């Protein structure tokens, strides 16, 4: 009977029957799709490679999750560079505290090799987590027995003491294989300090340079004292390698009787003694440099033909102490200071660099450029921090100088910048930077021992004059929907 009614209805009203049949088929198809999606979600929820807890998973840009899971070529060796910085200064930073409850760093299925006592190597997949952070995002695995809690290494990673942070990012290095025995290898601590009235400043460098760790290397302490509108004075102490002590796990260094020591509270004790070039006067530096919390740049490195590394452990800092020349002392009390650390091979390399305070903001910019490169110059990086730490990163294409000042170097007149500007727009964020140069000096890098890390070897570059400038920086723009602006003192470097 039912079959007869369906047949008569189909004959009498074929279009309505076809429409009803189509709707029924569509409903069945949707139900099949939904059941399939549900089954896939259930399978993925049980996949140990996708279990991470929390609500958001952060992966390297461009990574394919399926390729990562199956171990394809595009998923091998992926990592998030500077993961600790991203954890501390971005995801778990005070700036995001109203929105982010907990952050858990995790490593899943990393390929490692275990070597047996017999010398056999076995491939293994390993993972890593910080127990307290994993528990905070609700991803703690069930424990069959025992306890799983943070150890000292976990604590040092997620919440390092000030001295642990400095040693982790500010330690010395040995040249990599490609730079071994290169006499232009140099590594140095650099500090600058500015007097309260902004009329005097000092540059202090502790340099280890040469074919490290072979015999042809040594150390140098370089102190230059500047007075606005006046002549600079240069003091040098050069010692053989037997009088140099540095560490690849700590920031402390000793060059002769001069030392830099990181105190337990993260402050730098800087003691330097050197003799004036071409004279008999000596300088004694005794400063304590105190980095502002969160105001650091985690560093970057170049490899290949140009091996270079750079980190700023104290982008914004205060200095207290004295700098004395023949027992006549200038005293400093919580005055503006800065500290960075550089290493690499400097044959044919130039750079743009600057760091300044601009009200509540501190700004760092720079670019390293090999002189013999055939590629276009990379954009500058411009890194901005405030009292909460990292704020924004910009990439201006160029810095535009107006060479309105002149200096004399070795009988030559050199035109150097009197003003510089940078502009960048990144989405809704904008930044405009103006540099106003108040004083400038230049050094001929073709002479041995040139300033700021050229070490114990002279350099041959297309623009041989290294220009150091002191002045003011003005910034304006918008970050995260808020206006930013400020002005303050700083130091800038370029080549001519």
matplotlib code that plots the C-alpha trace (Angstrom):
import matplotlib.pyplot as plt

x = [0.0, 2.8, 4.7, 1.4, 0.8, 4.4, 4.2, 0.9, 2.2, 5.3, 3.2, 0.7, 3.2, 6.6, 8.3, 7.1, 8.3, 11.7, 12.1, 11.2, 13.6, 16.4, 15.8, 15.8, 19.1, 20.7, 19.7, 21.3, 24.5, 24.8, 24.3, 27.1, 29.5, 28.7, 29.3, 32.6, 33.8, 32.8, 34.7, 37.8, 37.6, 37.4, 40.4, 42.4, 41.5, 43.1, 46.2, 49.1, 50.8, 48.0, 47.3, 48.7, 46.1, 45.0, 42.9, 45.6, 48.6, 51.5, 53.6, 56.3, 55.0, 54.2, 54.3, 51.8, 50.3, 49.8, 53.3, 54.6, 52.7, 53.7, 57.4, 57.6, 60.6, 58.8, 58.2, 61.8, 63.8, 61.1, 61.5, 60.5, 63.5, 64.1, 61.3, 62.1, 61.9, 58.6, 57.3, 58.5, 58.1, 55.1, 52.8, 53.3, 54.2, 52.5, 51.0, 48.8, 48.0, 44.4, 43.9, 46.3, 46.0, 48.8, 51.4, 53.1, 56.2, 56.3, 58.5, 57.0, 58.6, 62.1, 64.5, 67.5, 70.2, 71.1, 74.6, 75.0, 78.0, 79.1, 79.1, 75.9, 73.7, 69.9, 67.3, 64.8, 61.8, 61.9, 59.6, 60.0, 57.7, 57.7, 55.4, 53.9, 53.2, 51.7, 49.4, 48.4, 46.9, 45.2, 47.5, 49.2, 49.3, 48.2, 51.1, 51.3, 53.6, 55.9, 55.8, 56.5, 57.5, 59.7, 63.4, 66.0, 66.4, 62.7, 62.7, 65.7, 63.9, 60.5, 61.6, 65.4, 67.1, 68.5, 72.1, 70.9, 69.3, 72.4, 74.7, 72.4, 72.3, 75.6, 78.2, 81.2, 81.6, 84.3, 84.5, 82.5, 84.3, 83.9, 85.5, 88.3, 91.7, 90.2, 92.3, 89.3, 87.2, 86.3, 83.9, 83.3, 81.3, 80.4, 79.0, 78.2, 77.4, 76.1, 76.5, 73.4, 73.8, 74.3, 77.6, 80.0, 79.9, 82.2, 82.4, 83.9, 84.8, 86.3, 87.5, 88.7, 90.0, 92.1, 92.5, 90.8, 91.6, 95.0, 98.0, 97.4, 94.8, 94.6, 92.5, 92.0, 90.3, 89.3, 87.9, 87.0, 85.9, 84.0, 82.9, 80.3, 82.0, 85.4, 88.2, 87.8, 90.4, 91.3, 92.7, 93.9, 95.2, 96.3, 97.3, 98.3, 96.0, 97.6, 96.1, 92.6, 89.9, 86.4, 83.7, 81.3, 78.7, 79.0, 79.2, 82.2, 85.5, 88.9, 91.5, 94.6, 93.6, 90.3, 87.1, 83.4, 81.4, 77.7, 76.4, 73.7, 71.1, 71.9, 73.9, 77.3, 80.4, 82.7, 86.3, 88.8, 92.2, 94.0, 96.6, 96.0, 97.3, 100.2, 100.5, 101.1, 97.7, 95.6, 91.9, 90.2, 86.6, 84.5, 80.9, 77.9, 75.4, 71.9, 69.6, 65.9, 63.7, 62.5, 64.4, 66.7, 67.0, 67.4, 69.9, 70.3, 73.0, 74.1, 75.9, 77.4, 79.9, 79.2, 79.4, 78.0, 76.0, 74.5, 72.6, 71.6, 71.3, 70.8, 68.9, 67.8, 70.1, 71.5, 75.1, 76.6, 80.2, 83.2, 85.5, 88.8, 91.7, 94.9, 92.7, 90.4, 87.0, 83.6, 80.9, 77.8, 74.6, 72.0, 72.7, 71.7, 73.6, 73.5, 75.2, 75.5, 77.6, 78.8, 80.8, 81.8, 84.0, 84.2, 86.1, 84.3, 81.4, 79.6, 76.5, 73.9, 73.1, 71.5, 69.9, 68.2, 65.6, 62.5, 60.5, 59.0, 60.1, 63.5, 64.4, 67.1, 67.7, 70.3, 71.4, 74.6, 75.8, 78.7, 80.3, 80.8, 77.3, 75.5, 72.0, 70.0, 70.4, 68.1, 65.6, 66.6, 65.1, 63.6, 62.9, 60.8, 60.3, 58.5, 58.2, 56.4, 59.1, 58.9, 56.3, 56.8, 59.1, 59.3, 61.3, 62.1, 63.5, 66.2, 67.5, 67.8, 70.7, 71.4, 75.2, 75.3, 78.2, 82.0, 84.7, 88.5, 90.1, 93.9, 94.0, 90.9, 87.5, 84.6, 81.0, 78.8, 75.1, 73.5, 70.0, 68.4, 64.9, 63.1, 59.5, 57.6, 54.0, 53.1, 49.3, 47.7, 51.0, 53.2, 56.5, 58.4, 61.9, 64.0, 67.6, 69.2, 73.0, 74.6, 78.2, 80.1, 83.5, 85.0, 87.6, 89.7, 89.1, 92.1, 94.3, 94.7, 92.6, 89.8, 87.0, 83.9, 85.1, 87.5, 89.8, 93.5, 93.3, 92.8, 89.9, 89.6, 86.1, 84.6, 83.4, 86.4, 85.3, 83.4, 81.2, 79.9, 77.3, 75.6, 72.3, 68.5, 65.8, 62.2, 59.6, 55.9, 53.4, 50.7, 51.1, 48.2, 45.7, 47.5, 49.6, 53.2, 55.6, 58.8, 62.2, 65.5, 69.2, 71.0, 74.0, 74.1, 76.6, 77.2, 80.0, 81.3]
y = [0.0, 2.5, 1.7, 2.3, 5.6, 6.8, 5.7, 7.5, 10.7, 10.6, 10.3, 13.0, 15.5, 14.7, 18.0, 18.1, 14.5, 15.3, 18.4, 16.3, 13.6, 16.2, 17.7, 14.3, 13.4, 16.7, 16.2, 12.7, 14.1, 16.9, 14.3, 12.1, 15.1, 16.2, 12.6, 12.5, 15.8, 14.6, 11.4, 13.3, 15.7, 12.8, 11.1, 14.3, 14.9, 11.5, 12.2, 12.7, 14.9, 17.5, 17.4, 20.7, 22.1, 25.7, 27.5, 28.7, 26.9, 29.0, 27.4, 28.8, 30.8, 28.8, 25.4, 22.8, 20.9, 17.7, 17.8, 18.4, 15.3, 13.0, 14.1, 15.4, 17.4, 20.7, 19.6, 18.6, 20.7, 23.3, 25.5, 28.9, 31.1, 33.0, 31.0, 32.2, 35.8, 35.2, 33.5, 36.3, 39.4, 38.5, 35.7, 35.8, 39.5, 41.9, 43.7, 40.7, 39.8, 40.9, 38.4, 35.6, 33.4, 30.9, 30.0, 26.6, 26.0, 22.5, 20.6, 17.5, 14.8, 16.3, 14.0, 13.3, 10.6, 8.5, 7.0, 3.6, 2.6, 0.6, 3.6, 2.8, 5.8, 5.3, 7.9, 8.8, 11.2, 13.4, 16.0, 18.6, 20.6, 22.7, 20.8, 23.8, 25.6, 22.5, 22.0, 25.7, 25.2, 22.0, 19.6, 17.7, 14.0, 11.4, 10.1, 6.4, 6.9, 9.4, 13.2, 15.6, 19.2, 22.0, 21.6, 24.4, 24.4, 24.8, 27.7, 29.3, 29.1, 30.5, 32.9, 33.6, 35.6, 38.9, 37.5, 34.3, 36.3, 38.3, 35.3, 33.5, 36.2, 38.0, 35.3, 35.1, 32.7, 30.7, 31.3, 28.8, 26.5, 29.0, 31.8, 29.7, 31.3, 34.5, 37.4, 39.8, 37.9, 40.2, 40.1, 42.8, 44.3, 47.9, 50.5, 54.1, 56.5, 60.1, 62.8, 64.3, 67.6, 65.7, 67.6, 64.7, 61.0, 58.0, 54.9, 51.8, 48.6, 45.3, 43.6, 40.1, 39.7, 37.7, 34.1, 32.7, 30.1, 29.9, 31.9, 35.1, 36.8, 39.1, 41.6, 45.4, 47.9, 51.0, 54.1, 57.3, 60.4, 63.1, 66.6, 68.3, 70.7, 69.7, 67.2, 63.5, 61.7, 58.0, 55.6, 52.1, 49.0, 46.1, 42.7, 39.3, 36.3, 35.0, 38.0, 37.5, 35.5, 35.0, 32.4, 30.8, 30.4, 33.7, 37.4, 38.1, 39.0, 40.2, 41.9, 42.5, 44.4, 45.5, 43.5, 43.3, 41.3, 40.5, 40.9, 38.5, 41.3, 41.6, 44.8, 45.1, 46.2, 47.8, 48.5, 49.6, 51.2, 52.4, 54.9, 57.8, 57.3, 59.6, 60.6, 59.5, 60.2, 57.3, 56.7, 54.7, 53.7, 52.4, 52.1, 50.0, 49.8, 48.8, 47.5, 48.4, 45.3, 44.0, 46.5, 44.2, 42.9, 39.1, 39.2, 38.1, 36.3, 36.1, 33.1, 32.2, 34.6, 37.1, 35.7, 38.2, 38.3, 41.1, 41.3, 44.2, 43.1, 46.7, 48.7, 51.2, 51.4, 53.8, 54.1, 55.2, 55.6, 57.6, 58.1, 59.6, 60.9, 61.4, 61.4, 64.1, 62.5, 63.0, 61.5, 59.8, 59.1, 57.1, 58.7, 57.4, 54.3, 51.5, 48.1, 45.7, 42.7, 42.0, 39.2, 38.1, 38.6, 42.2, 42.1, 44.4, 45.0, 48.3, 49.0, 51.6, 51.7, 53.9, 53.7, 56.5, 57.3, 59.1, 59.9, 56.7, 54.8, 53.4, 52.7, 50.6, 50.5, 48.9, 47.0, 45.1, 45.4, 43.6, 46.0, 43.5, 42.2, 42.2, 42.1, 45.1, 46.4, 44.8, 47.1, 48.4, 46.9, 49.4, 47.9, 49.8, 49.1, 50.8, 50.2, 46.8, 45.6, 44.9, 47.1, 47.0, 46.1, 48.2, 47.8, 51.1, 50.7, 53.4, 56.0, 59.3, 61.5, 65.2, 65.5, 69.1, 68.7, 68.3, 66.7, 66.4, 63.0, 62.7, 65.9, 65.1, 66.9, 64.5, 65.4, 63.6, 63.7, 66.6, 65.0, 61.7, 60.4, 57.0, 56.2, 52.9, 51.7, 48.2, 47.6, 50.1, 50.8, 53.7, 55.2, 58.3, 58.9, 62.0, 62.2, 65.6, 65.3, 67.6, 66.2, 63.8, 62.2, 60.0, 57.2, 55.9, 52.1, 51.5, 52.0, 49.1, 49.1, 51.4, 51.9, 49.9, 46.4, 46.5, 44.8, 44.3, 44.2, 47.0, 46.9, 47.6, 48.9, 51.1, 53.7, 53.7, 56.4, 55.2, 58.0, 58.2, 60.7, 62.0, 63.8, 63.7, 61.4, 62.3, 59.7, 59.8, 57.3, 54.8, 51.3, 49.1, 52.0, 54.3, 57.4, 57.3, 60.2, 61.2, 62.9, 62.2, 61.7, 58.9, 57.8, 56.9, 55.3, 55.2, 55.1, 57.6]
z = [0.0, 1.0, -2.2, -4.3, -2.7, -3.2, -6.9, -7.5, -5.7, -7.9, -11.1, -10.1, -8.6, -10.0, -9.2, -5.6, -5.1, -6.6, -4.3, -1.2, -2.3, -2.8, 0.6, 2.3, 0.5, 1.5, 5.1, 5.1, 3.5, 6.1, 8.9, 7.4, 7.2, 10.8, 12.0, 10.1, 11.6, 15.1, 14.6, 13.3, 16.3, 18.7, 17.0, 17.2, 20.8, 21.5, 19.5, 21.9, 19.3, 19.4, 23.2, 24.5, 26.8, 26.9, 24.3, 21.8, 20.4, 19.1, 16.3, 14.0, 11.1, 8.1, 9.8, 8.5, 11.4, 9.4, 8.0, 11.5, 12.7, 9.9, 10.0, 6.5, 5.3, 6.0, 9.6, 10.5, 12.9, 13.4, 16.5, 17.8, 18.0, 21.3, 22.9, 26.4, 25.3, 23.6, 26.8, 29.1, 27.0, 24.9, 25.9, 29.7, 29.9, 32.3, 29.2, 28.4, 32.0, 31.7, 28.8, 29.4, 32.5, 31.8, 29.2, 28.8, 26.6, 25.2, 22.9, 21.1, 19.2, 18.6, 16.9, 19.1, 19.1, 22.1, 22.2, 23.9, 26.0, 23.0, 20.8, 18.9, 18.0, 18.3, 17.0, 19.6, 19.8, 22.9, 24.4, 27.1, 29.3, 32.5, 34.9, 36.7, 33.4, 31.9, 34.9, 34.7, 31.2, 32.1, 30.2, 33.0, 32.0, 34.5, 36.7, 37.2, 40.2, 41.9, 41.5, 38.7, 39.7, 38.4, 39.1, 39.2, 35.4, 34.9, 37.3, 35.6, 32.3, 33.2, 35.9, 35.8, 38.5, 37.2, 37.1, 35.5, 32.7, 32.1, 32.0, 29.7, 27.0, 27.7, 27.8, 25.5, 22.5, 20.7, 16.9, 14.9, 12.5, 9.6, 11.6, 13.3, 13.0, 11.4, 12.7, 12.4, 14.9, 17.8, 20.8, 23.2, 26.0, 25.3, 27.8, 27.5, 30.2, 30.0, 32.6, 34.2, 32.3, 29.0, 28.4, 29.0, 28.1, 28.0, 25.8, 27.5, 25.5, 26.8, 23.6, 23.0, 19.5, 17.1, 16.1, 19.2, 20.7, 18.9, 19.8, 17.8, 20.0, 22.9, 24.8, 24.8, 27.1, 25.3, 27.1, 25.2, 27.1, 25.3, 26.0, 23.8, 21.5, 22.8, 21.9, 22.9, 24.8, 24.1, 26.7, 25.8, 27.6, 25.4, 27.0, 25.7, 25.8, 28.9, 30.8, 29.4, 31.2, 29.7, 29.9, 27.4, 30.2, 32.1, 31.2, 33.5, 31.8, 32.9, 30.7, 32.7, 35.8, 34.3, 35.0, 34.4, 37.0, 37.1, 40.6, 42.0, 41.6, 37.9, 38.1, 36.3, 38.2, 35.7, 36.7, 34.0, 33.9, 30.7, 29.6, 27.3, 23.7, 23.0, 26.7, 30.2, 31.8, 33.0, 33.5, 36.2, 35.7, 38.6, 37.7, 38.7, 35.8, 36.8, 33.9, 34.0, 34.3, 31.0, 28.9, 26.9, 23.4, 23.3, 20.4, 16.8, 14.8, 11.2, 9.7, 6.4, 4.8, 7.6, 11.1, 13.6, 16.8, 18.9, 22.2, 24.4, 28.1, 29.3, 26.7, 29.5, 32.5, 35.1, 36.1, 39.5, 40.3, 39.0, 36.0, 37.1, 35.0, 37.1, 40.3, 38.9, 39.0, 37.4, 39.6, 38.3, 40.3, 38.5, 35.2, 31.8, 30.6, 28.1, 27.6, 24.6, 23.6, 20.1, 18.5, 15.0, 12.0, 10.9, 7.7, 5.3, 7.6, 8.4, 10.3, 11.3, 15.0, 17.6, 21.0, 22.9, 25.5, 24.4, 27.5, 28.9, 25.8, 24.9, 21.2, 19.6, 15.8, 13.7, 10.6, 9.7, 6.1, 4.4, 2.0, -0.7, -0.8, -4.1, -2.5, -1.6, 1.9, 4.5, 6.3, 9.7, 12.7, 15.2, 18.6, 21.2, 24.9, 27.8, 31.5, 30.8, 28.5, 24.7, 23.0, 19.2, 16.3, 13.2, 9.9, 8.3, 4.8, 5.2, 7.5, 5.7, 6.8, 6.2, 6.3, 7.6, 10.1, 9.4, 11.5, 11.0, 10.9, 10.2, 8.3, 6.3, 6.4, 6.7, 6.2, 8.8, 9.7, 11.5, 11.3, 10.4, 9.9, 9.8, 9.1, 9.0, 8.9, 9.9, 9.7, 12.0, 13.8, 12.8, 13.9, 12.9, 14.3, 14.1, 15.2, 16.0, 16.2, 18.8, 18.6, 16.3, 16.1, 13.4, 13.5, 10.5, 10.7, 8.4, 11.5, 14.0, 17.1, 15.9, 18.3, 19.0, 18.4, 15.5, 17.9, 17.2, 13.4, 10.9, 8.4, 4.7, 3.8, 1.2, 3.8, 6.2, 8.6, 11.6, 12.9, 16.5, 17.3, 20.4, 20.2, 20.8, 19.5, 18.9, 18.3, 17.4, 16.2, 17.2, 18.7, 19.5, 19.0, 21.4, 20.6, 21.5, 21.6, 23.5, 23.3, 25.0, 24.6, 22.9, 20.8, 17.1, 14.7, 10.9, 8.4, 5.9]

ax = plt.figure().add_subplot(projection="3d")
ax.plot(x, y, z, "-o")
ax.set_aspect("equal")
plt.show()
